[in-house]
Amino acid sequence: MSLYSEIRHPHIEARLLGGPVKVVDQYAELSKGRFSRLDTWVAVKITAIVGTMICAYLFTILALISLPSALKTGQLIIIIAWIAQTFLQLVLLPIIIVGQNVQAAASDKRAEQTYEDADAILHHALEIQKHLHAQDLALETLADKLGAKLQPAEQEE
C-alpha cells in the first residue's frame, strides 16, 4: 500500500503515440473522400511548384513581356491595369506562397519544440512521482517502527 496512487491522464498515452502535429498532417484531415484526397494532392503539388522563387522569376519575365504593349497604348488605365492585374497578381502569388511555406516550416518547428518540452516535463513529473513513492516507502517504514498508522490521501476523480 502506498500513500499515493497515480491516476494517469488518458491524453498522455495518446500524445506519446501521436507525436507533434505538423502542417502535412492536416492534409489527411482535409481529405475525407476519394475526390477530396485527389484535390488535396493536386493542390499541394501545384502549390509546391508555384510556391518557389524560380516560379516568381519566371512569372516576372512573363509579365514583363506584355509591358511594352501596355506602355505603347499610352493610356494610364491600361498601364495601371497591367501593374495590378498582370504584374502584381502574377509575381506576388508565388512570393506569398514561399512566405507561407517558410511560416509553416517555422510553425512545425515550434510544434516540435513544444512537443519535446512537454515530453521532458512529463518525464520529469514521472521521476518526481518515483521520488515521492520512495519517500512514501521510507515514511511507512518509519511509521511502522514508531507504531503509527498512515492514512492514504483521498483523491478526487
C-alpha positions in Angstrom: 0.0 0.0 0.0 1.2 3.5 -0.8 0.2 6.9 0.4 -0.4 7.9 -3.2 -1.7 6.1 -6.2 -1.2 7.7 -9.6 -4.1 8.3 -11.9 -2.6 8.8 -15.4 -4.4 11.2 -17.7 -5.6 9.4 -20.9 -4.2 12.2 -23.0 -0.6 11.2 -22.1 -0.8 7.9 -23.9 -2.4 9.4 -27.0 0.2 12.2 -27.1 3.1 9.7 -26.8 1.7 7.7 -29.7 0.8 10.7 -31.9 3.7 13.0 -31.7 3.6 16.7 -32.6 1.0 17.9 -35.1 2.6 19.3 -38.3 1.2 21.1 -41.3 1.5 18.0 -43.5 -0.7 16.1 -41.0 -3.6 18.4 -41.8 -3.8 17.1 -45.4 -5.4 13.9 -44.3 -7.9 15.9 -42.2 -8.8 18.0 -45.3 -9.2 14.9 -47.5 -12.2 12.9 -46.4 -13.3 11.3 -49.7 -11.6 9.9 -52.8 -12.0 13.1 -54.9 -11.2 15.3 -51.9 -7.9 13.4 -51.5 -7.1 13.9 -55.2 -8.0 17.6 -54.9 -5.7 18.0 -51.9 -2.9 16.1 -53.6 -3.2 18.2 -56.8 -3.4 21.4 -54.8 -0.3 20.5 -52.7 1.7 19.6 -55.9 0.7 22.8 -57.7 1.4 24.9 -54.6 4.9 23.2 -54.3 5.7 24.2 -57.9 4.2 27.7 -57.9 5.5 28.5 -54.5 9.1 28.8 -55.5 11.2 31.9 -56.2 12.1 30.3 -59.6 8.4 30.4 -60.5 8.3 34.1 -59.3 11.2 34.9 -61.6 9.6 33.1 -64.5 6.3 34.9 -63.9 8.2 38.3 -63.7 9.7 37.6 -67.1 6.3 36.5 -68.5 4.7 39.7 -67.1 7.4 41.9 -68.5 6.9 40.5 -72.0 3.5 42.3 -72.1 4.8 45.6 -70.6 5.8 47.2 -73.9 2.3 46.6 -75.3 0.8 48.2 -72.2 3.2 51.2 -72.4 2.6 51.6 -76.2 -1.1 52.3 -75.6 -0.2 55.4 -73.6 -3.4 55.1 -71.6 -2.9 55.4 -67.9 -5.8 52.9 -67.2 -4.1 50.2 -69.3 -0.7 50.8 -67.6 -2.4 50.7 -64.1 -4.4 47.6 -65.1 -1.1 45.9 -66.3 0.6 46.6 -63.0 -2.4 45.5 -60.9 -3.7 42.6 -62.9 -0.6 41.2 -64.6 2.5 42.1 -62.7 1.3 42.2 -59.1 -1.0 39.2 -59.2 1.3 37.0 -61.3 4.5 37.8 -59.4 3.2 38.2 -55.9 1.4 34.9 -55.9 4.5 32.6 -55.8 6.3 35.0 -53.4 3.3 34.9 -51.0 3.3 31.1 -51.2 7.1 31.0 -50.5 6.4 33.1 -47.4 3.6 30.9 -46.3 5.8 27.8 -46.7 8.5 29.5 -44.5 5.9 30.3 -41.9 4.5 26.7 -42.0 8.1 25.3 -41.5 8.6 27.7 -38.5 5.2 26.6 -37.1 6.2 22.9 -37.5 9.5 23.6 -35.7 7.7 25.4 -32.8 5.3 22.4 -32.6 8.2 20.0 -32.4 9.9 22.1 -29.7 6.7 22.3 -27.7 6.2 18.6 -28.0 9.8 17.9 -26.8 9.3 20.4 -23.9 6.1 18.6 -22.9 7.8 15.3 -23.2 10.7 16.5 -20.9 8.2 17.9 -18.4 6.3 14.6 -18.4 9.5 12.6 -17.9 10.4 15.0 -15.0 7.0 14.6 -13.4 7.3 10.8 -13.6 10.7 11.0 -11.9 9.1 13.2 -9.2 6.4 10.5 -8.7 9.1 7.8 -8.3 10.9 10.0 -5.8 7.6 10.6 -3.8 6.9 6.9 -3.9 10.4 6.2 -2.4 9.7 8.8 0.3 6.3 7.1 1.0 8.0 3.8 1.5 10.5 5.5 3.8 7.7 7.2 5.8 5.8 3.9 6.0 8.9 2.2 7.4 9.4 4.9 9.9 5.7 4.8 10.9 5.9 1.1 11.3 8.9 1.4 13.6 7.0 4.1 15.6 3.8 2.1 15.7 1.8 4.8 13.9 -0.8 4.2 11.1 -0.5 6.3 8.0 -3.7 7.0 6.0 -3.6 7.2 2.2 -4.7 10.6 0.8 -8.2 10.8 -0.6 -8.1 11.5 -4.3 -10.8 13.4 -6.2 -12.0 12.0 -9.5 
